[in-house]
Amino acid sequence: MGMFGSVLVANRGEIAVRVIRTLRELGVRSIAVFSDADADARHVREADTAVRIGSYLSADDLVEAGLRAGAEAVHPGYGFLAENAGFAQACADAGLVFIGPPAAAIALMGDKIRAKETVSAAGVPVVPGGSGPELESIARKLGMPVLLKPSAGGGGKGMRLVRDEALLGEEIEAARRGALNAFGDDTLLVERWIDRPRHIEIQVLADGHGHVVHLGERECSLQRRHQKVIEEAPSVLLDEATRAAMGEAAVQAARSCGYEGAGTVEFIVPGDDPASYYFMEMNTRLQVEHPVTEYVTGLDLVEWQLRVAAGEELPYAQDDITLTGHAIEARICAEDPARGFLPSGGTVLSLREPQGHGVRTDSGLSEGTEVGSAYDPMLSKVIAYGPDRATALRKLRAALAETVTLGVPTNAGFLRRLLAHPAVVAGELDTGLVEREAEGLVPDGIPDEVYAAAAAVRDAELVPATPAGGWADPFSAPSGWRLGGEAVETRHWLRISGQEPVQVRGTGRVGDRTVSVTVDGTVHTFHRAGDWLGRDGDSWHVQDHDPVEAALHGAGGSSTGSLTAPMPGTVTVVKVAVGDQVVAGQGLLVVEAMKMEHLISAPHAGTVTELDVRPGTTVAMDQVLAVVAPEEES
C-alpha cells in the first residue's frame, strides 16, 4: 500500500503536536481538527491544514472532517475516541485507515472482564478476582482489602479501594453509580488489593503479518489519585529474567486479541516479589509515556504506528530489540498543589520549555494559550535521558527547574521535589508513595523573597517611561525623597490567594522578563510576567491588596460568608436559592473542571443572601459564587 499521503489527527494539545511532528518528518500531509475554543491552538498552526469540528467526541464529525480534507488515514492520539471501537469501525466503514488496532481488539480489551478471561486462557497470570451478580460475595471470599473497578473504564478512573468489609455493600453501590455516570455502564469487577504494589507496563508492537515484539517495560508506580505523574524506562525492579517473562506474557496477551499496532499491557507487581506479576489491563493505543520507550530503544513509536497501519512488516525480531540508557518523564498538569491539586487555568503569559542535550518537552502550549476547564489538565511532558538512572533524574530535575508556564499554576515544582525524594532516588517506589508524601512536598507558606520581588516590580512600574535621550523628572521617581524631611520607604500591600496580605518594600533589579532581589544576603532571581513570578518550576500570582477596601468589605459582614470558586470551571449544580436557611457544611453548589467535581459547602449556619451563578455559569478562580450571612447577622 505504501505510506499514506495525508493523515487526519483526531486530537488536540500535546499529542496532536507530537503526531504532526512525525508526519512532517515522513513527508506526510497533516490535517488537524479544532473546536471553536481551539481555533488558534498550537496544533492547528503546526498542521498543514485544519478542519473545524463540533466536538472531539463526535465520531461522525471526525470522519466527515477526514473525508472533506482528503485524508487517507486517521490517527486518534490518546484520550477522546482513541480506544473507542465504534470510532475505529466508523473510520473503516468510511474507507479511512484507523491508525490503531482492529475494532474487535479494542472492544475485547476495553471490557476488563472479557480481557482478563481472554489473556488468562492464553496463559497470562491475572489478579485474583471476579465479577457478576454475586460481586459482594466474591469480594468477601477474596478478603479485604479489595479494589472495585468499572469494567468499561480505564486509566484508573472510577476505581474504589475498600478496606472495611462493613462498608462493602455501600461502596459497591457508589462504584456502580460512578461507573454508570462516567462510562454509561455500571458493570464492575472486584480484585484482590495488593499492598504497596508497583505498576509496570510492557510496550508491544504488532504488525498485520503475525509478528509481535515487546519493547521493554516502563515503571509507572508514581501516581496520584490512580493517575500517573512520573514514568521511567527501564524499571529498577526487574532483572533480565523477569523482564523477559513479563515481555513474553505481554506478547501473548497481544496475540490473544489479534492486536496490530502499538499497545501497552499493564501489570500489577508486588514490590517484594517481582516474579509474581499480574495482568491488569491492555491499553489499545499510544500511551502518554511512550517517549521514555522511544529514548531507550531509539524507535519512533508514532512512525511505527503509521508504518504498520500502512501494511509494512516489522523488520526486526525480539532479539533485535535492545534497551540502552535510562529515560524518565514528568507530566506537567494545570493544577495547583498548594490548593490540594485542584485544577487551575488561565492564559499562558510566559513560556519556557527545555529542549536538547538529552531533554525533550512534548507540549501543546504557546504564549497566549488559554487553558480552560473543558479538557484534561495535562499540558505537556518533560522527558530526560541519560546513560544511567542517576543522570536521567538529575537532568529531569534541572529541566523542571527551567520550565516556565507563568499565568497558569502547574505541578512542575512539586514534581521536581518528588524526584529528589530519597525513596524515588533509591528506586523504592509503589503506587501509594506520592499520596503518602504529597503534603511534605508542598511548600508551607510563601518565601519572603517572593513578596520582595513582587514589590520590586511594583517600584519599577511606578517609574515613568523616559524617551531615549530624554530628561527624567527626579520628582517622579518613587525614591521616597521629600523636601525638608527624611526619605520615606515605599511599601506595597500585596496578597497571594489563600494567604494573608503583607506589607513589604522591594529593591532589586527588574528586567523585561526577570527580577532579582537580595534577601538575607542571598540573591534570588525570578521569571516574571504581569502579576506572576516563577522560579524552579513553582509560580505565584501576587496581587495588590487595598486594606481600606478590604476593611469596608469586611464591615458589611460578607467577607466571612463569601463562597468563592476554588478553581476555574463550570457550575453544574445549584442546590439553594437566595433566602434559604443553611447549616454549616451543607453542600450548596458544585463546580466542575477538567473531569473533577468540587462541592462548595456552607462555612457556617446562616442565610443565603447572595447567589451570583446558576447551572452552566463559567467561573474564574476566586470568583464569588454566593454569600451566606451568619445566623447572628441574618
C-alpha positions in Angstrom: 0.0 0.0 0.0 2.9 2.4 0.8 3.0 5.3 3.2 -0.1 7.5 3.5 -0.2 10.8 1.7 -2.3 12.6 4.3 -3.4 11.8 7.8 -6.1 13.4 10.0 -5.0 13.8 13.6 -8.2 13.4 15.6 -7.0 15.0 18.8 -5.6 18.2 20.3 -2.9 19.5 22.6 0.5 18.0 23.0 -0.3 14.6 21.4 -1.6 16.3 18.3 1.6 18.4 18.0 3.6 15.2 18.7 2.0 13.2 15.9 2.2 16.2 13.5 6.0 16.3 14.1 6.5 12.7 12.9 4.1 13.2 10.0 6.3 16.2 8.9 9.4 14.1 9.2 7.9 11.4 7.0 6.7 13.9 4.4 3.0 13.1 5.1 0.4 15.9 4.9 -1.1 16.5 8.4 -4.7 17.5 8.9 -5.6 19.0 12.3 -9.1 19.4 13.7 -10.3 22.1 16.1 -13.3 23.2 18.0 -14.3 26.9 18.4 -12.2 27.1 21.6 -9.1 25.7 19.8 -9.1 27.8 16.6 -5.8 29.4 17.4 -4.2 26.4 19.2 -0.6 25.3 18.5 -1.6 22.0 16.9 -3.8 24.0 14.4 -0.9 26.3 13.5 1.6 23.5 13.0 -0.5 21.3 10.8 -0.5 21.6 7.0 -4.3 22.2 7.1 -7.0 22.2 9.7 -10.8 21.5 9.7 -13.3 22.8 12.2 -15.4 20.2 14.0 -18.2 20.5 16.6 -16.8 18.0 19.1 -13.7 15.9 19.6 -16.1 13.3 21.0 -18.2 13.0 17.8 -17.1 10.1 15.6 -19.4 11.5 12.8 -17.7 14.9 13.0 -14.2 13.4 12.8 -15.0 11.0 10.0 -16.7 13.8 8.0 -13.7 16.1 8.6 -11.3 13.4 7.3 -13.3 12.8 4.2 -13.7 16.5 3.5 -10.0 17.2 3.8 -9.0 14.2 1.7 -7.4 12.2 4.5 -6.4 8.6 3.8 -6.0 7.6 7.5 -6.9 8.8 11.0 -4.5 8.9 14.0 -6.6 9.1 17.2 -3.8 10.1 19.6 -4.9 9.2 23.1 -8.0 10.1 25.1 -11.2 11.1 23.5 -12.1 8.3 21.0 -8.6 6.6 20.8 -10.0 3.4 22.5 -13.5 3.6 21.0 -14.3 0.5 18.9 -17.2 2.3 17.3 -14.9 5.1 16.0 -12.4 2.6 14.7 -15.2 0.8 12.8 -16.7 4.1 11.6 -13.3 5.0 10.0 -13.0 1.7 8.3 -16.6 1.9 7.0 -15.8 5.3 5.5 -12.7 4.0 3.8 -10.3 5.7 6.2 -7.5 3.6 7.8 -7.7 3.7 11.6 -4.1 4.0 12.9 -4.5 1.6 15.7 -5.7 -2.0 16.3 -8.8 -3.6 14.8 -12.1 -2.5 16.3 -12.6 -6.1 17.6 -9.4 -5.9 19.6 -10.3 -2.5 21.1 -13.8 -3.9 22.1 -12.3 -7.0 23.7 -9.6 -5.3 25.7 -11.9 -2.4 26.6 -14.1 -4.8 28.5 -12.0 -5.6 31.6 -13.9 -8.8 32.4 -13.5 -10.3 28.9 -9.9 -9.1 28.7 -9.0 -11.0 31.9 -10.7 -14.1 30.7 -9.0 -13.9 27.2 -5.5 -13.4 28.5 -5.9 -15.9 31.2 -6.8 -18.5 28.6 -3.6 -17.6 26.8 -1.6 -18.4 30.0 -1.1 -14.8 31.2 -1.4 -14.5 35.1 -4.2 -12.3 36.2 -5.1 -10.7 39.6 -7.4 -12.9 41.6 -10.9 -11.6 41.5 -14.2 -11.9 39.7 -17.4 -10.3 38.5 -21.1 -10.9 38.2 -24.3 -10.5 40.3 -22.6 -12.0 43.4 -19.9 -9.4 43.5 -20.2 -8.8 47.2 -19.8 -12.5 48.0 -16.8 -12.7 45.7 -15.2 -9.8 47.4 -15.8 -11.3 50.9 -14.1 -14.5 49.8 -11.1 -12.6 48.5 -10.8 -10.9 51.8 -10.2 -7.2 52.5 -8.8 -5.0 51.1 -10.3 -5.3 47.6 -10.4 -3.0 44.6 -13.6 -2.2 42.7 -13.1 -1.4 39.1 -15.6 -0.3 36.3 -15.4 -3.0 33.6 -15.8 -0.4 30.9 -13.3 2.1 32.4 -9.6 2.7 32.0 -6.8 4.9 33.2 -7.6 4.4 36.9 -10.8 6.3 36.7 -13.7 5.2 38.9 -11.7 2.7 41.0 -12.6 2.4 44.7 -10.4 0.7 47.3 -12.4 -1.0 50.1 -10.6 -1.9 53.4 -13.6 -2.1 55.7 -15.8 -5.1 55.0 -18.7 -3.4 56.8 -18.8 -0.7 54.0 -18.5 -3.2 51.1 -22.2 -3.0 50.0 -22.3 0.8 50.2 -19.0 1.1 48.3 -20.3 -1.3 45.5 -23.4 0.8 45.1 -21.3 4.0 44.9 -18.9 2.4 42.4 -21.8 1.4 40.2 -23.2 4.9 40.2 -19.8 6.3 39.3 -19.2 3.8 36.6 -22.6 4.5 35.0 -22.1 8.2 35.1 -18.6 8.0 33.7 -18.8 5.2 31.2 -22.5 4.5 30.7 -22.1 1.0 32.1 -22.3 0.1 35.7 -20.7 -3.4 35.4 -18.0 -3.9 38.0 -15.3 -6.4 38.7 -13.5 -6.9 42.0 -9.9 -7.7 42.5 -7.7 -8.6 45.4 -5.8 -5.5 46.5 -2.0 -5.8 46.6 -0.5 -3.6 49.3 2.4 -1.3 48.1 2.2 -2.6 44.6 4.2 -1.4 41.6 2.7 -0.6 38.3 4.8 -1.8 35.4 3.7 -1.9 31.8 5.1 -3.5 28.7 5.1 -1.8 25.3 4.2 -4.1 22.5 4.3 -3.6 18.7 2.5 -5.9 16.3 2.1 -5.8 12.5 -0.6 -7.3 10.3 1.6 -10.2 9.3 1.7 -12.1 12.6 4.8 -10.5 14.1 4.6 -9.3 17.7 7.5 -7.9 19.7 7.8 -6.1 23.1 10.0 -3.0 23.6 10.7 -3.5 27.3 8.9 -2.1 30.3 8.0 1.2 31.8 7.8 1.8 35.6 4.6 3.9 36.3 4.3 3.4 40.1 4.4 7.1 40.9 0.7 8.0 40.8 -1.7 10.4 42.4 -5.4 9.5 42.5 -4.6 6.5 40.3 -3.2 8.8 37.6 0.4 8.5 36.6 2.7 11.5 37.2 6.2 10.1 36.6 7.2 7.3 34.3 10.5 5.7 33.5 12.2 3.1 31.4 13.6 0.6 32.3 12.4 -0.3 35.8 15.0 -0.8 38.5 12.8 -3.6 40.0 13.2 -6.1 37.2 16.1 -8.4 36.4 16.6 -9.7 32.9 14.8 -13.0 33.6 11.7 -11.2 34.9 11.8 -8.7 32.1 11.8 -11.4 29.5 9.0 -13.3 31.2 6.8 -10.3 31.5 7.6 -9.3 27.9 6.6 -12.7 26.7 3.3 -12.5 28.7 2.6 -9.2 27.1 3.2 -10.6 23.6 0.8 -13.5 24.4 -1.8 -11.0 25.6 -1.5 -9.1 22.3 -1.7 -12.2 20.2 -4.8 -13.4 22.2 -6.9 -10.5 20.9 -5.5 -10.2 17.3 -3.6 -7.0 18.1 -2.0 -4.7 15.5 0.0 -1.5 16.1 1.4 -0.1 19.3 -0.2 -1.1 22.5 0.6 -1.4 26.2 0.0 -4.4 28.6 -0.2 -3.2 32.2 0.8 -5.4 35.1 0.5 -5.0 38.9 3.6 -6.3 40.6 4.2 -6.9 44.4 7.2 -4.9 45.3 8.6 -7.6 47.5 8.1 -10.4 44.9 8.5 -9.0 41.3 8.3 -12.5 39.8 4.6 -12.6 40.9 3.3 -10.2 38.3 -0.4 -10.0 37.3 -2.2 -8.7 34.2 -4.3 -5.6 34.9 -5.5 -4.3 31.5 -4.4 -3.5 28.0 -4.4 0.0 26.6 -5.1 -0.3 22.9 -3.4 2.9 21.9 -0.3 5.0 22.2 0.5 5.8 25.8 1.2 9.3 27.2 4.5 7.9 28.5 5.7 6.5 25.1 8.7 8.9 24.9 10.7 7.1 27.5 10.5 3.9 25.4 11.5 5.9 22.3 14.6 7.1 24.1 15.8 3.7 25.4 15.0 1.8 22.1 15.8 4.5 19.6 12.5 3.8 17.8 9.8 6.4 16.9 6.6 4.7 18.0 4.3 7.1 16.1 6.3 6.3 12.9 5.8 2.6 13.5 2.1 3.1 14.1 1.9 4.6 10.7 4.1 2.0 9.0 2.2 -0.9 10.5 -1.2 0.7 9.6 0.2 1.2 6.0 0.8 -2.6 5.8 4.5 -2.8 6.5 6.1 -5.7 8.3 8.2 -5.2 11.4 11.8 -5.6 10.2 13.2 -6.9 13.5 12.8 -9.9 15.8 12.7 -9.8 19.6 16.4 -10.4 19.9 17.0 -7.2 17.8 15.4 -5.0 20.5 17.9 -3.6 23.0 17.4 -1.1 25.8 20.1 1.5 26.2 20.4 4.1 29.0 17.6 5.4 31.1 14.7 7.8 30.5 12.2 9.5 32.9 9.1 11.5 32.1 7.2 14.1 34.2 3.6 15.1 33.3 3.0 18.9 33.6 -0.6 19.5 34.6 -2.7 22.6 35.1 -3.3 22.0 38.8 -2.3 23.8 42.0 -0.5 21.7 44.6 -1.0 24.5 47.2 -4.8 24.1 46.8 -4.9 20.4 47.1 -4.1 19.8 43.4 -7.3 21.4 42.3 -7.5 22.1 38.5 -6.1 25.5 37.5 -6.4 27.6 34.4 -5.7 31.0 32.8 -3.6 32.5 30.0 0.0 31.4 29.4 1.8 34.8 29.7 5.4 33.5 29.6 6.5 30.1 28.4 9.9 28.3 28.5 10.1 24.6 27.7 13.6 23.0 27.7 14.8 21.0 24.7 18.1 19.4 23.6 21.0 17.7 25.3 19.0 14.7 26.4 15.9 16.7 27.3 12.7 16.8 25.4 9.4 18.6 26.0 6.3 17.5 24.2 3.8 20.3 24.5 0.7 21.9 23.0 1.3 25.3 24.6 2.4 28.6 23.3 2.4 32.1 24.8 -1.2 33.3 24.7 -2.7 29.9 25.0 -5.9 29.9 27.1 -6.1 26.9 29.4 -9.7 26.3 30.2 -11.7 23.8 32.2 -13.1 21.7 29.3 -10.2 19.3 28.7 -7.9 17.1 30.6 -5.4 19.1 32.8 -2.2 17.7 31.2 -0.4 20.4 29.3 2.9 19.0 28.5 5.5 16.3 29.3 9.2 16.8 30.1 11.4 13.8 29.4 15.1 13.4 30.2 17.5 10.7 29.0 21.0 9.7 30.3 23.4 6.7 30.3 22.0 5.7 33.8 19.1 6.5 36.1 21.0 8.9 38.3 21.9 11.1 35.3 18.4 11.0 33.9 17.0 12.0 37.3 19.4 14.9 37.6 18.7 16.1 34.1 14.9 16.0 34.7 15.1 17.9 37.9 17.1 20.6 36.2 14.7 20.7 33.2 11.7 21.1 35.6 13.5 24.0 37.3 13.9 25.6 33.9 10.3 25.1 32.9 8.2 28.3 33.0 4.4 28.4 32.5 3.5 31.8 34.0 -0.2 32.6 34.1 -1.3 29.0 34.8 -0.4 27.2 38.0 1.2 23.8 37.4 2.7 20.9 39.3 6.2 21.3 37.9 7.8 22.4 41.2 6.0 19.6 43.0 7.4 17.0 40.6 10.9 18.4 40.9 10.8 17.9 44.7 9.2 14.5 44.2 12.1 13.4 42.0 14.5 14.4 44.8 12.7 12.3 47.5 15.0 9.7 49.0 12.7 6.8 48.1 12.4 7.9 44.5 16.2 8.4 44.2 16.6 4.9 45.6 14.0 3.4 43.3 11.9 2.2 46.2 8.6 3.0 44.6 5.0 2.0 45.0 1.6 3.4 43.8 0.9 4.9 47.2 4.1 6.8 47.7 3.0 10.1 46.2 -0.2 10.2 48.2 1.7 9.5 51.4 4.4 12.1 50.8 2.5 14.8 49.0 1.9 17.1 52.0 5.7 17.3 52.7 6.4 18.1 49.0 4.2 21.2 49.0 5.9 24.3 50.5 4.4 25.6 53.7 3.8 29.3 53.2 5.3 31.8 50.7 9.0 32.6 50.8 9.9 36.2 51.8 11.8 36.8 48.5 8.6 36.3 46.5 6.9 39.3 48.1 10.2 41.2 47.9 10.4 40.5 44.2 6.8 41.5 43.6 7.4 44.8 45.5 10.5 45.5 43.3 8.3 45.0 40.2 5.7 47.5 41.7 8.5 50.0 42.3 9.7 49.7 38.7 6.2 50.1 37.4 5.9 53.5 39.3 8.9 54.9 37.4 7.6 56.8 34.3 8.9 55.9 31.0 11.7 58.2 29.7 12.2 58.7 26.0 15.6 57.7 24.7 17.9 60.6 25.3 15.2 62.5 27.1 15.0 64.1 30.5 13.8 62.2 33.6 11.9 64.2 36.2 13.6 63.4 39.6 10.4 64.3 41.5 8.5 61.5 39.7 10.9 58.7 40.9 9.5 56.6 43.7 12.6 57.1 45.9 10.7 58.2 49.0 12.6 61.6 48.9 10.7 64.6 50.2 11.6 68.3 50.7 12.6 69.2 54.2 12.3 65.7 55.6 13.8 62.2 55.7 13.1 59.8 52.9 10.0 57.6 53.4 10.2 54.0 52.2 7.8 53.0 49.5 5.9 49.9 50.7 3.3 47.9 48.9 0.4 45.9 50.2 0.4 42.5 48.4 -1.6 39.3 48.6 -1.4 35.8 47.2 -4.7 33.9 47.1 -5.2 31.8 50.2 -2.6 33.8 52.2 -2.8 36.8 54.5 -1.9 40.1 52.9 1.5 41.5 53.7 3.1 45.0 53.5 6.6 44.9 52.1 9.2 47.0 50.4 11.3 45.8 47.5 14.6 46.8 46.0 16.0 44.8 43.2 17.0 44.6 39.5 13.9 44.4 37.3 14.3 43.3 33.7 11.7 42.7 30.9 11.2 39.1 32.0 13.2 38.6 35.2 13.6 40.3 38.6 16.4 39.7 41.1 16.2 40.6 44.8 18.6 40.1 47.8 17.1 38.7 51.0 19.2 37.8 54.0 22.4 38.1 51.8 21.1 35.7 49.2 20.3 36.8 45.6 17.0 35.3 44.3 16.1 35.5 40.6 12.6 35.0 39.3 10.9 34.9 35.9 8.1 37.4 35.7 5.1 38.2 33.5 2.4 40.6 34.7 1.5 39.8 38.3 3.2 36.4 38.0 6.5 35.3 39.4 8.2 31.9 38.8 11.2 30.0 40.0 12.4 26.4 39.9 9.0 25.2 38.4 6.9 27.0 41.1 4.9 30.1 40.3 3.0 32.7 42.4 0.2 35.2 41.4 0.9 38.2 43.5 -1.8 40.8 43.5 -2.2 44.3 45.0 -4.2 44.5 48.3 -6.1 47.5 49.4 -6.5 47.3 53.2 -9.1 50.2 53.2 -11.3 48.5 50.7 -10.9 45.2 52.5 -11.9 46.7 55.8 -15.0 48.3 54.2 -15.9 45.0 52.6 -15.5 43.2 55.9 -17.7 45.8 57.6 -20.6 44.6 55.6 -20.2 41.2 57.1 -20.0 39.4 53.7 -16.3 38.6 53.7 -16.6 35.7 56.2 -19.5 34.2 54.3 -18.3 34.7 50.7 -18.0 31.4 48.9 -15.5 31.6 46.0 -14.6 29.3 43.2 -11.7 27.1 44.2 -10.8 26.6 40.6 -11.8 27.9 37.1 -14.6 25.8 35.8 -18.4 25.5 35.3 -21.1 25.5 37.9 -23.0 22.2 37.3 -25.4 22.1 40.3 -27.0 24.8 42.4 -28.8 23.4 45.5 -30.1 26.6 47.1 -31.7 29.9 46.5 -31.4 33.4 48.0 -33.2 33.4 51.3 -32.6 29.7 52.1 -31.5 28.8 55.6 -28.5 26.5 55.6 -26.4 24.6 58.2 -22.7 24.5 58.5 -21.2 22.1 56.0 -24.3 21.9 53.8 -23.5 21.4 50.1 -24.6 24.4 48.2 -23.1 24.3 44.7 -20.9 22.0 42.5 -18.1 23.4 40.3 -16.7 21.0 37.7 -13.3 21.4 35.9 -11.1 19.0 33.9 -13.2 16.0 34.8 -13.2 16.9 38.5 -16.1 17.9 40.6 -15.8 20.1 43.7 -18.6 20.6 46.2 -18.9 24.1 47.7 -20.3 23.9 51.2 -21.6 26.5 53.7 -18.9 27.7 56.0 -21.4 28.2 58.9 -25.1 28.2 59.6 -27.0 31.2 58.2 -28.9 32.6 55.3 -28.0 32.7 51.6 -28.1 36.5 50.9 -26.4 36.4 47.5 -26.3 33.9 44.7 -24.5 35.0 41.6 -24.5 31.9 39.5 -26.7 29.2 38.0 -26.1 25.8 36.3 -23.9 26.3 33.3 -22.2 29.5 34.5 -18.5 29.6 33.7 -16.5 31.0 36.7 -12.9 32.1 37.3 -10.8 31.1 40.2 -11.6 33.0 43.4 -14.8 34.4 41.8 -17.6 35.0 44.4 -20.3 32.5 43.8 -22.6 33.1 46.8 -22.7 34.7 50.3 -24.0 33.1 53.4 -24.7 35.6 56.2 -24.0 34.0 59.7 -27.1 33.3 61.9 -26.5 36.3 64.2 -26.4 38.7 61.2 -29.3 37.1 59.3 
